[in-house]
């Protein structure tokens, strides 16, 4: 049976072009004449840049001039350009700015606001047009000449106005991409740490970070032996106490892993991770070192206590109660304002004041 050959659709060959479409200058040069068309070359830097104006033949109209990146400098550069255009009867011109990170932005915007058409020259193009004329000699002036040659040969590209929606979405997309990368890095570190003391535990779940019970068990128990010791009734009871939804098949899967888990790796516990700092205690210490007023200190402590989870109240109150007991046992001159402030903070945390032994003094502080 004969088969008909399917003809492939072919794209039309693109016409050969010498210049990039966004870099073409010659129609405008022909319209006004080369001697009446000028190019302002801009070599950008962080704090200041250099500009040079030349007509299409390369005759210098403004020699290399330094422009400071401030309002006066940018306005002066735009004024200098327009004065030269009138003096030399220039009928058309462009501004060719070398892209330099984000430092070319102020000059690009300043000349655009002054009514000039601004085109961007890539640093690679500048380099290629500098090397044949000035090999091994890279200065601002030689770069300005190279920027001019690049623009003349169609490498000064016109940038179109971006879509406003794209402008709004671009920083959001970049921020999301950054957060995704950070999330992946942190999750990888958590996986490695989890594998060190609970080997194989993460493989019990499709994604250990999407299971609330899986993360709860990893935070609550430091080994498979601890899970086996508490058993299924203990897991159920602690889940109810923690206020989490109970899923028996998940708990049975965790127990099955714990009974067959391999020996965990001995991990090094850095001193900085062996005990946590207490927010209220650190705030008091900071305030005393900087001589903050008692009233302001109490307001700061009240605001800090309001942001601490209720589950951490008791843990935060423990060092404060010890400090209050120490203050109340001191005699003579001492930190009187701590004795006045700590009871109020402890009451805010739901802990009563500490009764000290009778010292015989009228004022225990």
C-alpha positions as YAML, in Angstrom:
chain: A
units: angstrom
residues:
- id: 1
  name: UNK
  ca: [0.00, 0.00, 0.00]
- id: 2
  name: UNK
  ca: [1.51, 3.24, -1.11]
- id: 3
  name: UNK
  ca: [1.94, 5.91, 1.53]
- id: 4
  name: UNK
  ca: [1.74, 9.54, 0.73]
- id: 5
  name: UNK
  ca: [4.68, 11.48, 2.03]
- id: 6
  name: UNK
  ca: [3.73, 14.26, 4.41]
- id: 7
  name: UNK
  ca: [5.33, 17.48, 3.37]
- id: 8
  name: UNK
  ca: [6.96, 19.40, 6.18]
- id: 9
  name: UNK
  ca: [6.10, 23.03, 6.55]
- id: 10
  name: UNK
  ca: [9.21, 25.09, 6.15]
- id: 11
  name: UNK
  ca: [9.82, 28.47, 7.61]
- id: 12
  name: UNK
  ca: [10.58, 31.23, 5.24]
- id: 13
  name: UNK
  ca: [14.26, 32.13, 5.39]
- id: 14
  name: UNK
  ca: [14.81, 35.31, 7.29]
- id: 15
  name: UNK
  ca: [16.41, 38.08, 5.26]
- id: 16
  name: UNK
  ca: [20.04, 38.65, 6.06]
- id: 17
  name: UNK
  ca: [20.47, 41.79, 8.15]
- id: 18
  name: UNK
  ca: [23.73, 43.56, 8.92]
- id: 19
  name: UNK
  ca: [22.46, 45.42, 11.98]
- id: 20
  name: UNK
  ca: [20.14, 44.44, 14.78]
- id: 21
  name: UNK
  ca: [16.65, 45.88, 14.26]
- id: 22
  name: UNK
  ca: [16.78, 47.82, 17.54]
- id: 23
  name: UNK
  ca: [20.19, 49.27, 16.69]
- id: 24
  name: UNK
  ca: [19.64, 50.64, 13.18]
- id: 25
  name: UNK
  ca: [20.66, 54.32, 12.80]
- id: 26
  name: UNK
  ca: [21.37, 54.83, 9.11]
- id: 27
  name: UNK
  ca: [17.88, 55.92, 7.94]
- id: 28
  name: UNK
  ca: [17.95, 58.75, 10.48]
- id: 29
  name: UNK
  ca: [21.53, 59.64, 9.55]
- id: 30
  name: UNK
  ca: [20.60, 59.80, 5.85]
- id: 31
  name: UNK
  ca: [17.60, 62.01, 6.67]
- id: 32
  name: UNK
  ca: [19.64, 64.78, 8.34]
- id: 33
  name: UNK
  ca: [23.15, 64.13, 7.03]
- id: 34
  name: UNK
  ca: [26.09, 62.61, 8.94]
- id: 35
  name: UNK
  ca: [27.45, 66.02, 9.96]
- id: 36
  name: UNK
  ca: [24.09, 66.87, 11.60]
- id: 37
  name: UNK
  ca: [23.67, 63.61, 13.50]
- id: 38
  name: UNK
  ca: [25.45, 63.19, 16.85]
- id: 39
  name: UNK
  ca: [25.98, 60.42, 19.38]
- id: 40
  name: UNK
  ca: [26.54, 61.11, 23.07]
- id: 41
  name: UNK
  ca: [28.63, 58.28, 24.55]
- id: 42
  name: UNK
  ca: [28.23, 57.61, 28.29]
- id: 43
  name: UNK
  ca: [30.68, 55.46, 30.27]
- id: 44
  name: UNK
  ca: [28.98, 54.80, 33.64]
- id: 45
  name: UNK
  ca: [30.41, 54.18, 37.09]
- id: 46
  name: UNK
  ca: [29.02, 54.17, 40.64]
- id: 47
  name: UNK
  ca: [29.36, 57.77, 41.80]
- id: 48
  name: UNK
  ca: [30.27, 59.58, 38.57]
- id: 49
  name: UNK
  ca: [30.41, 58.95, 34.83]
- id: 50
  name: UNK
  ca: [32.02, 60.38, 31.71]
- id: 51
  name: UNK
  ca: [30.27, 61.66, 28.60]
- id: 52
  name: UNK
  ca: [31.52, 62.56, 25.10]
- id: 53
  name: UNK
  ca: [29.58, 63.98, 22.15]
- id: 54
  name: UNK
  ca: [30.68, 63.38, 18.54]
- id: 55
  name: UNK
  ca: [28.96, 63.64, 15.18]
- id: 56
  name: UNK
  ca: [28.50, 60.58, 12.94]
- id: 57
  name: UNK
  ca: [31.89, 61.19, 11.29]
- id: 58
  name: UNK
  ca: [33.62, 61.07, 14.70]
- id: 59
  name: UNK
  ca: [34.31, 64.80, 15.10]
- id: 60
  name: UNK
  ca: [34.38, 65.54, 18.85]
- id: 61
  name: UNK
  ca: [31.83, 68.14, 19.89]
- id: 62
  name: UNK
  ca: [32.03, 67.69, 23.68]
- id: 63
  name: UNK
  ca: [35.34, 66.28, 24.94]
- id: 64
  name: UNK
  ca: [35.29, 63.61, 27.69]
- id: 65
  name: UNK
  ca: [33.60, 65.28, 30.65]
- id: 66
  name: UNK
  ca: [32.94, 64.00, 34.18]
- id: 67
  name: UNK
  ca: [29.30, 63.96, 35.36]
- id: 68
  name: UNK
  ca: [28.53, 63.55, 39.07]
- id: 69
  name: UNK
  ca: [25.56, 61.34, 39.97]
- id: 70
  name: UNK
  ca: [23.52, 64.02, 41.71]
- id: 71
  name: UNK
  ca: [20.73, 66.32, 40.67]
- id: 72
  name: UNK
  ca: [22.99, 69.24, 39.78]
- id: 73
  name: UNK
  ca: [25.40, 67.04, 37.83]
- id: 74
  name: UNK
  ca: [22.67, 65.28, 35.81]
- id: 75
  name: UNK
  ca: [20.85, 68.53, 35.01]
- id: 76
  name: UNK
  ca: [24.15, 70.10, 34.01]
- id: 77
  name: UNK
  ca: [24.94, 67.21, 31.65]
- id: 78
  name: UNK
  ca: [21.54, 67.52, 29.93]
- id: 79
  name: UNK
  ca: [22.00, 71.29, 29.61]
- id: 80
  name: UNK
  ca: [25.54, 70.85, 28.20]
- id: 81
  name: UNK
  ca: [24.21, 68.41, 25.60]
- id: 82
  name: UNK
  ca: [21.43, 70.70, 24.34]
- id: 83
  name: UNK
  ca: [23.75, 73.71, 24.19]
- id: 84
  name: UNK
  ca: [26.18, 71.71, 22.01]
- id: 85
  name: UNK
  ca: [23.33, 70.51, 19.76]
- id: 86
  name: UNK
  ca: [22.31, 74.12, 19.09]
- id: 87
  name: UNK
  ca: [25.89, 75.38, 18.70]
- id: 88
  name: UNK
  ca: [26.86, 72.75, 16.10]
- id: 89
  name: UNK
  ca: [23.44, 72.68, 14.35]
- id: 90
  name: UNK
  ca: [22.77, 69.04, 15.21]
- id: 91
  name: UNK
  ca: [19.31, 68.06, 13.98]
- id: 92
  name: UNK
  ca: [19.11, 64.52, 15.41]
- id: 93
  name: UNK
  ca: [21.00, 62.61, 18.07]
- id: 94
  name: UNK
  ca: [20.97, 59.60, 20.37]
- id: 95
  name: UNK
  ca: [22.51, 58.89, 23.77]
- id: 96
  name: UNK
  ca: [24.48, 55.60, 23.93]
- id: 97
  name: UNK
  ca: [24.84, 54.43, 27.55]
- id: 98
  name: UNK
  ca: [26.96, 51.43, 28.46]
- id: 99
  name: UNK
  ca: [25.02, 49.03, 30.69]
- id: 100
  name: UNK
  ca: [26.81, 48.83, 34.06]
- id: 101
  name: UNK
  ca: [24.80, 46.81, 36.55]
- id: 102
  name: UNK
  ca: [22.22, 49.27, 37.87]
- id: 103
  name: UNK
  ca: [24.56, 52.27, 37.93]
- id: 104
  name: UNK
  ca: [23.62, 53.43, 34.44]
- id: 105
  name: UNK
  ca: [20.00, 53.92, 35.53]
- id: 106
  name: UNK
  ca: [20.25, 57.54, 36.80]
- id: 107
  name: UNK
  ca: [21.90, 58.75, 33.59]
- id: 108
  name: UNK
  ca: [19.53, 56.74, 31.42]
- id: 109
  name: UNK
  ca: [16.50, 58.27, 33.13]
- id: 110
  name: UNK
  ca: [17.96, 61.79, 33.23]
- id: 111
  name: UNK
  ca: [18.64, 61.98, 29.48]
- id: 112
  name: UNK
  ca: [15.32, 60.32, 28.65]
- id: 113
  name: UNK
  ca: [13.46, 62.91, 30.76]
- id: 114
  name: UNK
  ca: [15.40, 65.65, 28.95]
- id: 115
  name: UNK
  ca: [13.95, 64.46, 25.62]
- id: 116
  name: UNK
  ca: [16.82, 62.39, 24.23]
- id: 117
  name: UNK
  ca: [16.50, 58.89, 22.82]
- id: 118
  name: UNK
  ca: [18.62, 56.64, 25.02]
- id: 119
  name: UNK
  ca: [20.12, 53.41, 23.69]
- id: 120
  name: UNK
  ca: [21.98, 50.74, 25.65]
- id: 121
  name: UNK
  ca: [25.39, 49.32, 24.70]
- id: 122
  name: UNK
  ca: [26.41, 45.99, 26.20]
- id: 123
  name: UNK
  ca: [29.87, 45.99, 27.88]
- id: 124
  name: UNK
  ca: [30.89, 43.05, 25.67]
- id: 125
  name: UNK
  ca: [30.26, 45.15, 22.57]
- id: 126
  name: UNK
  ca: [32.29, 47.99, 24.09]
- id: 127
  name: UNK
  ca: [35.19, 45.62, 24.70]
- id: 128
  name: UNK
  ca: [35.15, 44.24, 21.14]
- id: 129
  name: UNK
  ca: [35.22, 47.74, 19.64]
- id: 130
  name: UNK
  ca: [37.95, 48.90, 22.07]
- id: 131
  name: UNK
  ca: [40.45, 46.06, 21.63]
- id: 132
  name: UNK
  ca: [41.30, 46.65, 17.92]
- id: 133
  name: UNK
  ca: [41.95, 50.36, 18.46]
- id: 134
  name: UNK
  ca: [43.40, 50.38, 21.99]
- id: 135
  name: UNK
  ca: [44.62, 46.90, 22.94]
- id: 136
  name: UNK
  ca: [45.76, 46.74, 26.55]
- id: 137
  name: UNK
  ca: [44.74, 50.36, 27.17]
- id: 138
  name: UNK
  ca: [41.45, 50.50, 29.06]
- id: 139
  name: UNK
  ca: [40.61, 54.00, 30.21]
- id: 140
  name: UNK
  ca: [37.39, 55.97, 30.41]
- id: 141
  name: UNK
  ca: [38.28, 57.90, 27.26]
- id: 142
  name: UNK
  ca: [39.05, 54.79, 25.21]
- id: 143
  name: UNK
  ca: [35.80, 53.24, 26.46]
- id: 144
  name: UNK
  ca: [33.88, 56.33, 25.32]
- id: 145
  name: UNK
  ca: [35.36, 55.96, 21.82]
- id: 146
  name: UNK
  ca: [34.47, 52.26, 21.80]
- id: 147
  name: UNK
  ca: [30.87, 53.03, 22.88]
- id: 148
  name: UNK
  ca: [30.65, 55.50, 19.99]
- id: 149
  name: UNK
  ca: [31.90, 52.91, 17.46]
- id: 150
  name: UNK
  ca: [29.48, 50.31, 18.81]
- id: 151
  name: UNK
  ca: [26.52, 52.68, 18.47]
- id: 152
  name: UNK
  ca: [27.55, 53.67, 14.92]
- id: 153
  name: UNK
  ca: [27.67, 50.01, 13.92]
- id: 154
  name: UNK
  ca: [24.22, 49.19, 15.28]
- id: 155
  name: UNK
  ca: [25.10, 47.88, 18.76]
- id: 156
  name: UNK
  ca: [23.37, 50.69, 20.61]
- id: 157
  name: UNK
  ca: [20.03, 48.99, 21.22]
- id: 158
  name: UNK
  ca: [16.76, 50.76, 21.83]
- id: 159
  name: UNK
  ca: [14.88, 49.38, 24.84]
- id: 160
  name: UNK
  ca: [11.11, 49.38, 24.61]
- id: 161
  name: UNK
  ca: [8.95, 50.47, 27.53]
- id: 162
  name: UNK
  ca: [8.16, 47.41, 29.64]
- id: 163
  name: UNK
  ca: [4.59, 46.34, 30.27]
- id: 164
  name: UNK
  ca: [3.40, 47.92, 33.58]
- id: 165
  name: UNK
  ca: [2.00, 44.57, 34.66]
- id: 166
  name: UNK
  ca: [5.39, 42.96, 34.03]
- id: 167
  name: UNK
  ca: [7.09, 45.68, 36.07]
- id: 168
  name: UNK
  ca: [4.81, 44.95, 39.03]
- id: 169
  name: UNK
  ca: [5.12, 41.18, 38.76]
- id: 170
  name: UNK
  ca: [8.90, 41.04, 38.25]
- id: 171
  name: UNK
  ca: [9.93, 41.87, 41.86]
- id: 172
  name: UNK
  ca: [7.26, 39.51, 43.17]
- id: 173
  name: UNK
  ca: [8.53, 36.69, 40.95]
- id: 174
  name: UNK
  ca: [12.12, 37.34, 42.04]
- id: 175
  name: UNK
  ca: [11.08, 37.40, 45.69]
- id: 176
  name: UNK
  ca: [9.19, 34.12, 45.29]
- id: 177
  name: UNK
  ca: [12.16, 32.49, 43.56]
- id: 178
  name: UNK
  ca: [14.43, 33.64, 46.38]
- id: 179
  name: UNK
  ca: [12.07, 32.26, 49.03]
- id: 180
  name: UNK
  ca: [11.80, 28.93, 47.21]
- id: 181
  name: UNK
  ca: [15.60, 28.59, 47.13]
- id: 182
  name: UNK
  ca: [15.86, 29.44, 50.83]
- id: 183
  name: UNK
  ca: [13.09, 26.99, 51.67]
- id: 184
  name: UNK
  ca: [14.82, 24.18, 49.77]
- id: 185
  name: UNK
  ca: [18.11, 24.93, 51.54]
- id: 186
  name: UNK
  ca: [16.53, 24.89, 55.00]
- id: 187
  name: UNK
  ca: [14.55, 21.73, 54.28]
- id: 188
  name: UNK
  ca: [17.70, 19.98, 53.07]
- id: 189
  name: UNK
  ca: [19.48, 20.91, 56.29]
- id: 190
  name: UNK
  ca: [16.51, 19.64, 58.30]
- id: 191
  name: UNK
  ca: [16.54, 16.37, 56.33]
- id: 192
  name: UNK
  ca: [20.21, 15.84, 57.12]
- id: 193
  name: UNK
  ca: [19.71, 16.60, 60.82]
- id: 194
  name: UNK
  ca: [16.65, 14.34, 60.97]
- id: 195
  name: UNK
  ca: [18.55, 11.51, 59.31]
- id: 196
  name: UNK
  ca: [21.36, 11.80, 61.87]
- id: 197
  name: UNK
  ca: [19.24, 11.05, 64.96]
- id: 198
  name: UNK
  ca: [16.17, 9.38, 63.37]
- id: 199
  name: UNK
  ca: [17.61, 7.46, 60.38]
- id: 200
  name: UNK
  ca: [15.00, 6.43, 57.85]
- id: 201
  name: UNK
  ca: [12.19, 8.33, 59.56]
- id: 202
  name: UNK
  ca: [11.59, 10.74, 56.67]
- id: 203
  name: UNK
  ca: [11.01, 7.81, 54.27]
- id: 204
  name: UNK
  ca: [7.82, 6.92, 56.15]
- id: 205
  name: UNK
  ca: [6.10, 9.87, 54.49]
- id: 206
  name: UNK
  ca: [5.72, 11.20, 50.97]
- id: 207
  name: UNK
  ca: [6.76, 14.60, 52.26]
- id: 208
  name: UNK
  ca: [7.72, 14.88, 55.92]
- id: 209
  name: UNK
  ca: [7.14, 18.65, 55.81]
- id: 210
  name: UNK
  ca: [3.48, 18.30, 54.79]
- id: 211
  name: UNK
  ca: [2.57, 15.94, 57.65]
- id: 212
  name: UNK
  ca: [1.77, 17.77, 60.88]
- id: 213
  name: UNK
  ca: [2.09, 14.58, 62.93]
- id: 214
  name: UNK
  ca: [5.45, 13.70, 61.35]
- id: 215
  name: UNK
  ca: [7.00, 17.04, 62.28]
- id: 216
  name: UNK
  ca: [5.42, 16.92, 65.74]
- id: 217
  name: UNK
  ca: [6.94, 13.50, 66.47]
- id: 218
  name: UNK
  ca: [10.37, 14.64, 65.23]
- id: 219
  name: UNK
  ca: [10.26, 17.68, 67.54]
- id: 220
  name: UNK
  ca: [8.85, 15.81, 70.56]
- id: 221
  name: UNK
  ca: [11.12, 12.73, 70.58]
- id: 222
  name: UNK
  ca: [14.88, 12.61, 70.14]
- id: 223
  name: UNK
  ca: [15.15, 8.93, 69.19]
- id: 224
  name: UNK
  ca: [13.24, 5.89, 67.96]
- id: 225
  name: UNK
  ca: [13.64, 4.28, 71.41]
- id: 226
  name: UNK
  ca: [11.67, 7.14, 73.00]
- id: 227
  name: UNK
  ca: [8.79, 6.54, 70.59]
- id: 228
  name: UNK
  ca: [8.79, 2.79, 71.27]
- id: 229
  name: UNK
  ca: [8.84, 3.42, 75.02]
- id: 230
  name: UNK
  ca: [5.75, 5.62, 74.97]
- id: 231
  name: UNK
  ca: [3.81, 3.37, 72.60]
- id: 232
  name: UNK
  ca: [0.59, 4.06, 70.71]
- id: 233
  name: UNK
  ca: [-1.49, 5.09, 73.81]
- id: 234
  name: UNK
  ca: [1.18, 7.57, 74.83]
- id: 235
  name: UNK
  ca: [1.35, 9.07, 71.32]
- id: 236
  name: UNK
  ca: [-2.43, 9.45, 71.25]
- id: 237
  name: UNK
  ca: [-2.47, 11.13, 74.64]
- id: 238
  name: UNK
  ca: [0.29, 13.59, 73.77]
- id: 239
  name: UNK
  ca: [-1.34, 14.42, 70.44]
- id: 240
  name: UNK
  ca: [-4.58, 15.26, 72.21]
- id: 241
  name: UNK
  ca: [-2.69, 17.37, 74.73]
- id: 242
  name: UNK
  ca: [-0.97, 19.22, 71.88]
- id: 243
  name: UNK
  ca: [-4.35, 19.85, 70.22]
- id: 244
  name: UNK
  ca: [-3.44, 18.08, 66.96]
- id: 245
  name: UNK
  ca: [-5.75, 15.94, 64.85]
- id: 246
  name: UNK
  ca: [-5.08, 12.26, 65.38]
- id: 247
  name: UNK
  ca: [-4.55, 9.89, 62.46]
- id: 248
  name: UNK
  ca: [-4.07, 6.34, 63.73]
- id: 249
  name: UNK
  ca: [-2.52, 4.84, 60.52]
- id: 250
  name: UNK
  ca: [0.16, 7.53, 60.63]
- id: 251
  name: UNK
  ca: [0.94, 6.78, 64.27]
- id: 252
  name: UNK
  ca: [1.15, 3.05, 63.51]
- id: 253
  name: UNK
  ca: [3.55, 3.79, 60.65]
- id: 254
  name: UNK
  ca: [5.76, 5.83, 63.00]
- id: 255
  name: UNK
  ca: [5.73, 3.03, 65.58]
- id: 256
  name: UNK
  ca: [6.57, 0.40, 62.95]
- id: 257
  name: UNK
  ca: [9.57, 2.46, 61.88]
- id: 258
  name: UNK
  ca: [10.67, 3.01, 65.49]
- id: 259
  name: UNK
  ca: [10.70, -0.72, 66.27]
- id: 260
  name: UNK
  ca: [13.04, -1.44, 63.33]
- id: 261
  name: UNK
  ca: [15.03, 1.80, 63.20]
- id: 262
  name: UNK
  ca: [18.82, 1.49, 62.89]
- id: 263
  name: UNK
  ca: [21.22, 2.90, 65.44]
- id: 264
  name: UNK
  ca: [21.33, 6.72, 65.17]
- id: 265
  name: UNK
  ca: [24.49, 8.66, 64.50]
- id: 266
  name: UNK
  ca: [26.07, 10.45, 67.47]
- id: 267
  name: UNK
  ca: [25.65, 14.12, 66.60]
- id: 268
  name: UNK
  ca: [27.74, 16.97, 67.97]
- id: 269
  name: UNK
  ca: [25.65, 19.37, 70.01]
- id: 270
  name: UNK
  ca: [27.14, 22.83, 69.80]
- id: 271
  name: UNK
  ca: [27.03, 24.81, 73.07]
- id: 272
  name: UNK
  ca: [24.92, 27.51, 71.41]
- id: 273
  name: UNK
  ca: [22.11, 25.02, 70.76]
- id: 274
  name: UNK
  ca: [22.04, 23.34, 74.17]
- id: 275
  name: UNK
  ca: [19.92, 25.98, 75.86]
- id: 276
  name: UNK
  ca: [17.70, 28.75, 74.63]
- id: 277
  name: UNK
  ca: [17.88, 32.40, 75.56]
- id: 278
  name: UNK
  ca: [15.00, 34.05, 77.38]
- id: 279
  name: UNK
  ca: [13.54, 37.11, 75.67]
- id: 280
  name: UNK
  ca: [12.40, 38.97, 78.78]
- id: 281
  name: UNK
  ca: [15.68, 38.34, 80.61]
- id: 282
  name: UNK
  ca: [17.73, 39.63, 77.65]
- id: 283
  name: UNK
  ca: [15.51, 42.72, 77.37]
- id: 284
  name: UNK
  ca: [15.99, 43.51, 81.07]
- id: 285
  name: UNK
  ca: [19.76, 43.11, 80.80]
- id: 286
  name: UNK
  ca: [19.87, 45.39, 77.74]
- id: 287
  name: UNK
  ca: [17.78, 48.03, 79.50]
- id: 288
  name: UNK
  ca: [19.95, 48.03, 82.62]
- id: 289
  name: UNK
  ca: [23.14, 48.31, 80.57]
- id: 290
  name: UNK
  ca: [21.74, 51.32, 78.67]
- id: 291
  name: UNK
  ca: [20.13, 53.01, 81.69]
- id: 292
  name: UNK
  ca: [16.61, 52.95, 80.24]
- id: 293
  name: UNK
  ca: [13.97, 54.61, 82.40]
- id: 294
  name: UNK
  ca: [11.92, 52.31, 84.64]
- id: 295
  name: UNK
  ca: [8.62, 53.38, 83.12]
- id: 296
  name: UNK
  ca: [9.87, 52.79, 79.57]
- id: 297
  name: UNK
  ca: [11.40, 49.48, 80.62]
- id: 298
  name: UNK
  ca: [8.08, 48.30, 82.04]
- id: 299
  name: UNK
  ca: [6.27, 49.30, 78.85]
- id: 300
  name: UNK
  ca: [8.86, 47.45, 76.75]
- id: 301
  name: UNK
  ca: [8.52, 44.34, 78.90]
- id: 302
  name: UNK
  ca: [4.73, 44.53, 78.71]
- id: 303
  name: UNK
  ca: [4.87, 44.72, 74.90]
- id: 304
  name: UNK
  ca: [7.37, 41.84, 74.70]
- id: 305
  name: UNK
  ca: [5.29, 39.64, 77.01]
- id: 306
  name: UNK
  ca: [2.25, 40.21, 74.80]
- id: 307
  name: UNK
  ca: [4.11, 38.73, 71.80]
- id: 308
  name: UNK
  ca: [5.40, 35.62, 73.58]
- id: 309
  name: UNK
  ca: [3.28, 32.46, 73.07]
- id: 310
  name: UNK
  ca: [1.39, 31.35, 76.17]
- id: 311
  name: UNK
  ca: [3.11, 27.98, 75.97]
- id: 312
  name: UNK
  ca: [6.43, 29.74, 76.71]
- id: 313
  name: UNK
  ca: [5.19, 31.81, 79.68]
- id: 314
  name: UNK
  ca: [6.40, 29.39, 82.35]
- id: 315
  name: UNK
  ca: [9.80, 28.96, 80.73]
- id: 316
  name: UNK
  ca: [10.23, 32.73, 80.39]
- id: 317
  name: UNK
  ca: [9.15, 33.30, 84.00]
- id: 318
  name: UNK
  ca: [11.61, 30.83, 85.59]
- id: 319
  name: UNK
  ca: [14.79, 33.01, 85.34]
- id: 320
  name: UNK
  ca: [12.77, 36.11, 86.30]
- id: 321
  name: UNK
  ca: [11.52, 34.44, 89.48]
- id: 322
  name: UNK
  ca: [15.09, 33.47, 90.37]
- id: 323
  name: UNK
  ca: [16.26, 37.03, 89.73]
- id: 324
  name: UNK
  ca: [13.46, 38.44, 91.88]
- id: 325
  name: UNK
  ca: [14.35, 36.07, 94.73]
- id: 326
  name: UNK
  ca: [17.98, 37.16, 94.47]
- id: 327
  name: UNK
  ca: [17.04, 40.84, 94.51]
- id: 328
  name: UNK
  ca: [14.74, 40.44, 97.51]
- id: 329
  name: UNK
  ca: [17.49, 38.73, 99.50]
- id: 330
  name: UNK
  ca: [19.98, 41.53, 98.92]
- id: 331
  name: UNK
  ca: [20.48, 44.09, 101.64]
- id: 332
  name: UNK
  ca: [21.51, 47.69, 101.45]
- id: 333
  name: UNK
  ca: [21.82, 49.52, 98.14]
- id: 334
  name: UNK
  ca: [20.83, 47.38, 95.21]
- id: 335
  name: UNK
  ca: [18.77, 47.24, 92.01]
- id: 336
  name: UNK
  ca: [15.57, 48.64, 93.59]
- id: 337
  name: UNK
  ca: [13.74, 49.12, 90.30]
- id: 338
  name: UNK
  ca: [14.06, 45.43, 89.43]
- id: 339
  name: UNK
  ca: [12.27, 44.60, 92.68]
- id: 340
  name: UNK
  ca: [9.48, 46.92, 91.58]
- id: 341
  name: UNK
  ca: [9.30, 45.76, 87.96]
- id: 342
  name: UNK
  ca: [9.68, 41.98, 88.13]
- id: 343
  name: UNK
  ca: [6.48, 41.26, 90.13]
- id: 344
  name: UNK
  ca: [4.42, 43.04, 87.47]
- id: 345
  name: UNK
  ca: [6.13, 41.12, 84.66]
- id: 346
  name: UNK
  ca: [5.67, 37.80, 86.48]
- id: 347
  name: UNK
  ca: [2.01, 38.59, 86.98]
- id: 348
  name: UNK
  ca: [1.73, 39.30, 83.25]
- id: 349
  name: UNK
  ca: [3.20, 35.84, 82.61]
- id: 350
  name: UNK
  ca: [0.75, 34.26, 85.05]
- id: 351
  name: UNK
  ca: [3.32, 33.46, 87.75]
- id: 352
  name: UNK
  ca: [3.05, 34.66, 91.34]
- id: 353
  name: UNK
  ca: [5.86, 36.50, 93.08]
- id: 354
  name: UNK
  ca: [8.48, 34.62, 95.04]
- id: 355
  name: UNK
  ca: [8.29, 34.96, 98.82]
- id: 356
  name: UNK
  ca: [11.66, 35.60, 100.40]
- id: 357
  name: UNK
  ca: [12.66, 34.91, 103.95]
- id: 358
  name: UNK
  ca: [12.21, 37.69, 106.50]
- id: 359
  name: UNK
  ca: [15.36, 39.79, 106.60]
- id: 360
  name: UNK
  ca: [14.38, 42.24, 109.31]
- id: 361
  name: UNK
  ca: [14.49, 45.17, 106.88]
- id: 362
  name: UNK
  ca: [11.44, 47.35, 106.30]
- id: 363
  name: UNK
  ca: [12.08, 47.28, 102.54]
- id: 364
  name: UNK
  ca: [13.06, 43.82, 101.22]
- id: 365
  name: UNK
  ca: [14.78, 45.33, 98.18]
...
